[in-house]
């Protein structure tokens, strides 16, 4: 059976391309919207409280999401080599090195690189590398860098941790008021928080449709269609897009349409996608009737912002991101997904670049296998750099794993 018959692309992909094209077009020409300090552009980390920036009319751009674009456009290796020639280690995050390479030689990068920022906002709830990455960017551009330090949560969020992050957000707010020359618009902040929650509700509903058998979506669908919830959180555009996607996925479920024709095996994915080989990698599974019905990565954006005061809500939610939690919390997350989605097994991407995501995977794998009774496979690669992906060893391990499930 051909791969074209195996995999059914979503019609919503056209709306996705339109949405993302418009976003990057607006990013490139943001300075035409007004004077730079009236409409600043910020580079931000994916786990940063972007709603606060939007309330100041600051346009956010995401170098990590751009790192995925570089990889799917086969530009990562060359851009990393540019950064490595300047002294950056190959052992660093490939998102960081490829993005730094795009800053050094934008002609080698998709869209000739990202538009230059007026300020930077980094939050370490997902990764410690972002701090040094953004410090290097701040020195290069000689622009302000704001950092949100979220304490690691070995158990539940404490009042002390929430208060610690809240004070930082208040300090950043005061700095943004001085930078932009305008006061915080609390009504707009509340509106952005409400829109983010609406987007999260839609994304959660879309993911939960995959509990159906057969699943209406496969892993690549989730990875590709997560883009707006990353870069357009807190906007009406994101809400409009996910309503389109939700309606199509719901229709698939009602009609019994499956993402993978002849679905036989249901799997859970852990970690970031292998962007450089996205469809080629997942074809190893789909050609044998295996479908990735859910994952931990895109599930990182299903956390609703806590109710109450918007600033306290930001402090609570962004401190509680799943990568800022204990191995026990993360193991329970996968156990619940295996059970709720009736999965036959799970696959963990041991991601060279994303050490916080990957270092404790073996502990988590053993715990999940013990409690669920389903097998778990670990594949070694990198989220963006194709130089760390060896296809034949991966293929051999995937085939052996799927044979145990057939």
C-alpha positions as CSV (number, residue, x, y, z in Angstrom):
1,X,0.0,0.0,0.0
2,X,1.4,3.4,-1.0
3,X,2.3,6.0,1.6
4,X,-0.2,8.4,-0.1
5,X,-3.0,6.0,0.7
6,X,-1.6,5.3,4.2
7,X,-1.5,9.0,5.3
8,X,-4.4,11.4,4.9
9,X,-3.4,15.1,5.0
10,X,-5.7,17.6,6.7
11,X,-7.5,20.1,4.6
12,X,-6.8,22.6,7.4
13,X,-3.2,22.6,6.3
14,X,-4.1,25.3,3.8
15,X,-5.4,27.5,6.6
16,X,-2.3,26.8,8.6
17,X,0.0,27.9,5.8
18,X,-2.1,31.1,5.4
19,X,-2.0,31.8,9.1
20,X,1.7,31.2,9.5
21,X,2.6,33.2,6.3
22,X,0.7,36.1,7.6
23,X,2.4,35.9,11.0
24,X,5.9,36.0,9.5
25,X,4.9,38.7,7.0
26,X,3.7,40.9,9.9
27,X,6.9,40.1,11.8
28,X,9.1,41.2,8.9
29,X,7.2,44.4,8.4
30,X,6.4,45.2,12.1
31,X,8.3,48.5,12.0
32,X,5.8,49.9,9.4
33,X,3.1,49.6,12.0
34,X,4.6,52.5,13.9
35,X,7.7,53.8,15.5
36,X,9.9,50.9,16.8
37,X,9.5,51.8,20.5
38,X,5.7,52.1,19.9
39,X,5.5,48.7,18.3
40,X,8.6,46.8,19.5
41,X,9.5,43.3,18.4
42,X,10.7,40.8,20.9
43,X,12.5,37.5,20.5
44,X,11.0,35.2,23.2
45,X,11.4,31.6,24.4
46,X,8.5,29.2,23.8
47,X,7.7,29.0,27.5
48,X,7.7,32.7,28.2
49,X,4.6,34.6,29.4
50,X,3.9,36.1,26.1
51,X,0.5,37.5,27.1
52,X,2.4,40.2,29.1
53,X,4.2,41.3,26.0
54,X,1.0,41.4,23.9
55,X,-0.6,43.6,26.5
56,X,2.1,46.2,25.7
57,X,1.5,45.8,22.0
58,X,4.9,44.1,21.6
59,X,5.1,41.6,18.8
60,X,6.7,38.2,19.8
61,X,8.9,36.1,17.5
62,X,10.1,32.6,18.5
63,X,13.7,31.5,17.6
64,X,12.9,28.0,18.7
65,X,10.0,27.7,16.3
66,X,12.3,29.2,13.7
67,X,14.8,26.4,14.5
68,X,12.2,23.9,13.5
69,X,11.7,25.8,10.2
70,X,15.4,25.8,9.5
71,X,15.5,22.0,10.0
72,X,12.5,21.2,7.8
73,X,14.1,23.5,5.2
74,X,17.4,21.5,5.4
75,X,19.3,24.6,6.5
76,X,20.3,23.6,10.1
77,X,23.6,21.8,9.4
78,X,25.0,24.7,7.4
79,X,23.9,27.3,10.0
80,X,25.2,25.3,12.9
81,X,28.6,25.1,11.1
82,X,28.6,28.9,10.9
83,X,28.1,29.2,14.6
84,X,30.6,26.4,15.3
85,X,33.3,28.2,13.2
86,X,32.7,31.2,15.5
87,X,33.5,29.1,18.6
88,X,30.1,27.6,19.6
89,X,30.3,23.9,20.5
90,X,28.5,21.3,18.4
91,X,27.3,19.9,21.8
92,X,25.0,22.9,22.3
93,X,21.3,22.9,21.4
94,X,20.9,22.8,17.6
95,X,18.0,25.4,17.9
96,X,20.5,27.8,19.5
97,X,23.4,27.2,17.2
98,X,21.4,27.2,14.0
99,X,19.7,30.4,15.1
100,X,23.0,32.1,16.0
101,X,24.3,31.0,12.6
102,X,21.3,32.6,11.0
103,X,22.1,35.9,12.8
104,X,25.7,35.7,11.6
105,X,24.9,34.8,8.0
106,X,21.2,35.5,7.3
107,X,21.6,34.8,3.6
108,X,21.9,31.1,4.4
109,X,18.7,31.1,6.5
110,X,15.1,30.7,5.5
111,X,13.4,34.0,5.0
112,X,16.9,35.6,5.3
113,X,16.7,35.2,9.1
114,X,14.3,36.6,11.6
115,X,13.6,40.4,11.8
116,X,15.9,42.1,14.3
117,X,14.6,42.4,17.8
118,X,14.2,45.4,20.1
119,X,14.3,43.3,23.2
120,X,14.6,39.7,24.4
121,X,12.5,37.7,26.9
122,X,13.8,34.3,28.2
123,X,12.1,32.0,30.7
124,X,14.0,29.0,31.9
125,X,11.0,26.8,32.7
126,X,11.8,24.6,29.7
127,X,15.5,24.8,29.4
128,X,18.7,26.4,30.9
129,X,20.4,26.8,27.6
130,X,18.1,29.7,26.7
131,X,19.7,31.9,29.3
132,X,23.2,31.7,27.7
133,X,21.7,31.7,24.2
134,X,19.8,34.9,24.9
135,X,22.7,36.5,26.7
136,X,24.8,36.0,23.5
137,X,22.0,37.6,21.5
138,X,21.7,40.5,23.9
139,X,25.5,41.2,23.5
140,X,25.3,40.9,19.7
141,X,22.4,43.3,19.3
142,X,23.1,45.5,22.4
143,X,19.5,45.3,23.5
144,X,17.6,44.7,26.8
145,X,17.2,41.1,28.0
146,X,14.5,40.2,30.5
147,X,14.7,36.8,32.3
148,X,12.0,35.0,34.2
149,X,13.6,32.5,36.6
150,X,11.2,29.7,37.5
151,X,12.2,27.4,40.4
152,X,12.1,23.7,39.7
153,X,9.1,21.9,41.1
154,X,10.0,18.6,42.7
155,X,6.4,18.2,43.8
156,X,3.5,20.7,43.7
157,X,3.7,24.5,43.1
158,X,4.2,26.3,46.4
159,X,3.1,29.7,47.4
160,X,6.7,30.8,47.8
161,X,7.6,29.7,44.2
162,X,4.5,31.5,42.9
163,X,5.3,34.7,44.8
164,X,9.0,34.5,43.6
165,X,7.9,34.4,39.9
166,X,5.2,37.0,40.4
167,X,7.6,39.6,41.7
168,X,9.8,39.0,38.7
169,X,6.8,39.6,36.4
170,X,6.1,42.9,38.2
171,X,9.7,44.0,37.8
172,X,9.6,43.2,34.1
173,X,6.3,45.0,33.8
174,X,7.8,48.2,35.3
175,X,10.8,47.9,32.8
176,X,8.4,47.5,29.9
177,X,6.5,50.5,31.0
178,X,9.7,52.5,30.9
179,X,10.8,51.0,27.6
180,X,7.5,51.6,25.8
181,X,6.4,54.8,27.5
182,X,2.9,53.3,28.3
183,X,1.3,51.8,31.4
184,X,0.3,48.2,31.6
185,X,-3.2,47.8,30.1
186,X,-4.7,45.3,32.5
187,X,-7.9,44.9,30.5
188,X,-5.8,44.0,27.4
189,X,-3.8,41.6,29.6
190,X,-7.0,39.9,30.8
191,X,-8.2,39.7,27.2
192,X,-5.0,38.0,26.1
193,X,-5.2,35.5,28.9
194,X,-8.8,34.7,28.0
195,X,-7.8,34.2,24.3
196,X,-4.9,32.0,25.3
197,X,-7.3,29.9,27.4
198,X,-9.7,29.7,24.5
199,X,-6.9,28.4,22.2
200,X,-5.8,25.9,24.9
201,X,-9.4,24.6,25.2
202,X,-9.6,24.1,21.4
203,X,-6.2,22.4,21.3
204,X,-7.0,20.1,24.2
205,X,-10.3,19.2,22.4
206,X,-8.5,18.4,19.2
207,X,-6.0,16.2,21.0
208,X,-8.7,14.4,22.9
209,X,-10.5,13.5,19.6
210,X,-7.5,11.1,19.1
211,X,-8.8,8.8,21.8
212,X,-11.2,7.6,19.1
213,X,-10.4,4.4,17.3
214,X,-9.2,4.9,14.6
215,X,-7.4,8.1,15.5
216,X,-8.2,11.0,13.2
217,X,-4.6,12.4,13.6
218,X,-1.1,11.0,13.6
219,X,2.0,12.4,15.3
220,X,3.1,14.6,12.4
221,X,-0.3,16.3,12.3
222,X,0.1,17.3,15.9
223,X,3.6,18.6,15.4
224,X,2.8,20.6,12.4
225,X,-0.5,22.1,13.5
226,X,0.9,23.1,16.9
227,X,2.7,26.1,15.3
228,X,0.0,28.7,16.0
229,X,-0.4,27.8,19.6
230,X,3.3,28.5,20.0
231,X,3.6,31.8,18.2
232,X,0.1,33.2,18.3
233,X,-1.0,32.5,21.9
234,X,-3.3,35.3,23.2
235,X,-4.6,36.2,19.7
236,X,-7.9,36.0,17.9
237,X,-6.0,34.6,14.9
238,X,-5.1,31.5,16.8
239,X,-8.6,31.0,18.0
240,X,-10.0,31.2,14.5
241,X,-7.5,28.8,13.2
242,X,-8.1,26.1,15.8
243,X,-11.8,26.3,15.3
244,X,-11.2,25.3,11.7
245,X,-9.0,22.5,12.7
246,X,-11.3,21.3,15.5
247,X,-14.3,21.1,13.2
248,X,-12.3,19.1,10.6
249,X,-11.0,16.6,13.2
250,X,-14.4,16.3,14.8
251,X,-15.9,15.5,11.4
252,X,-13.2,12.8,10.8
253,X,-14.2,11.1,14.1
254,X,-17.9,11.2,13.3
255,X,-17.2,9.7,9.8
256,X,-14.7,7.2,11.1
257,X,-11.9,8.6,9.0
258,X,-8.4,7.6,10.2
259,X,-5.1,9.4,9.8
260,X,-3.4,6.1,9.0
261,X,-5.3,3.7,6.8
262,X,-5.6,0.4,8.4
263,X,-4.6,1.5,11.9
264,X,-3.3,-1.5,13.8
265,X,-1.0,-0.1,16.5
266,X,-1.5,2.9,18.7
267,X,1.6,4.7,20.1
268,X,2.5,7.6,22.4
269,X,5.5,9.8,21.5
270,X,7.8,11.5,24.0
271,X,10.0,14.5,23.2
272,X,10.4,17.0,20.4
273,X,9.9,15.8,16.8
274,X,12.8,14.9,14.6
275,X,12.2,17.9,12.3
276,X,14.9,17.1,9.7
277,X,13.3,13.7,9.0
278,X,9.8,14.2,10.1
279,X,7.8,12.3,7.5
280,X,10.5,9.9,6.6
281,X,10.9,8.8,10.2
282,X,7.2,8.4,10.9
283,X,6.7,6.5,7.6
284,X,8.6,3.6,9.3
285,X,5.6,3.4,11.6
286,X,2.7,4.3,9.3
287,X,3.7,1.8,6.6
288,X,3.1,-0.9,9.3
289,X,-0.2,0.5,10.4
290,X,1.2,2.2,13.5
291,X,-0.2,5.6,14.5
292,X,1.0,8.1,17.1
293,X,-2.2,9.0,18.7
294,X,-0.8,11.5,21.3
295,X,2.5,12.9,22.7
296,X,4.0,14.8,25.6
297,X,5.5,17.6,23.5
298,X,2.4,19.1,21.9
299,X,0.6,18.4,25.2
300,X,2.9,21.1,26.8
301,X,0.4,23.6,25.4
302,X,-2.8,22.2,27.0
303,X,-2.2,24.0,30.3
304,X,-5.0,26.5,30.9
305,X,-3.9,29.7,32.5
306,X,-5.1,29.6,36.1
307,X,-8.1,31.7,37.1
308,X,-7.9,34.9,39.1
309,X,-5.7,37.9,38.7
310,X,-3.9,37.8,35.3
311,X,-0.5,38.4,36.7
312,X,-0.9,35.7,39.3
313,X,-2.3,33.4,36.6
314,X,0.9,33.9,34.5
315,X,3.1,33.2,37.5
316,X,1.2,30.0,38.4
317,X,0.9,28.6,34.9
318,X,4.3,29.3,33.5
319,X,6.1,28.0,36.6
320,X,4.2,24.7,36.3
321,X,5.2,23.8,32.7
322,X,5.8,20.0,32.5
323,X,9.5,20.2,31.8
324,X,9.9,22.1,35.0
325,X,8.5,19.1,37.0
326,X,9.9,16.0,38.5
327,X,10.5,12.6,36.7
328,X,7.7,11.2,38.8
329,X,5.3,13.8,37.4
330,X,6.5,13.2,33.8
331,X,6.2,9.4,34.2
332,X,2.6,9.8,35.5
333,X,1.9,12.0,32.4
334,X,2.9,9.2,30.0
335,X,1.2,6.5,32.1
336,X,-2.0,8.5,31.9
337,X,-1.7,9.0,28.2
338,X,-1.1,5.3,27.5
339,X,-4.2,4.4,29.5
340,X,-6.5,7.2,28.2
341,X,-5.6,6.8,24.6
342,X,-5.5,2.9,24.8
343,X,-1.9,2.8,23.4
344,X,0.0,-0.4,22.7
345,X,3.4,1.1,23.3
346,X,5.4,4.3,23.5
347,X,8.5,5.8,21.7
348,X,10.9,8.1,23.4
349,X,13.2,10.4,21.4
350,X,16.5,10.7,23.2
351,X,17.2,14.1,21.9
352,X,20.9,15.2,21.9
353,X,19.9,18.9,21.9
354,X,17.3,18.9,24.6
355,X,19.0,17.5,27.7
356,X,16.3,18.6,30.2
357,X,13.8,16.6,28.2
358,X,16.0,13.6,27.6
359,X,18.3,12.9,30.5
360,X,15.8,11.2,32.8
361,X,14.0,9.2,30.1
362,X,15.3,5.8,31.0
363,X,14.0,6.2,34.6
364,X,10.7,7.3,33.1
365,X,10.6,4.5,30.6
366,X,11.1,1.8,33.2
367,X,8.4,3.3,35.4
368,X,5.9,3.5,32.5
369,X,6.6,0.0,31.3
370,X,6.2,-1.4,34.8
371,X,2.9,0.3,35.5
372,X,1.2,0.0,32.1
373,X,2.7,-3.3,30.8
374,X,3.3,-1.9,27.4
375,X,6.8,-1.7,25.8
376,X,8.8,1.4,25.3
377,X,11.4,2.2,22.6
378,X,14.2,4.8,22.8
379,X,15.5,6.2,19.5
380,X,18.6,8.5,19.5
381,X,18.6,11.5,17.3
382,X,18.4,15.3,17.4
383,X,15.4,17.6,17.0
384,X,17.0,19.7,14.3
385,X,20.5,18.7,13.3
386,X,20.5,15.9,10.7
387,X,24.2,15.2,11.5
388,X,23.0,13.3,14.6
389,X,20.5,11.1,12.8
390,X,21.6,7.6,11.6
391,X,18.8,6.1,9.6
392,X,19.7,2.5,9.4
393,X,20.3,1.9,13.2
394,X,17.0,3.7,13.9
395,X,15.1,1.7,11.2
396,X,16.4,-1.6,12.7
397,X,15.3,-0.7,16.2
398,X,11.9,0.5,15.0
399,X,11.3,-2.6,13.0
400,X,12.2,-4.9,15.9
401,X,10.0,-2.9,18.2
402,X,7.0,-3.0,15.9
403,X,7.4,-6.8,15.4
404,X,6.9,-7.2,19.2
405,X,3.5,-5.4,18.8
406,X,2.2,-7.1,15.7
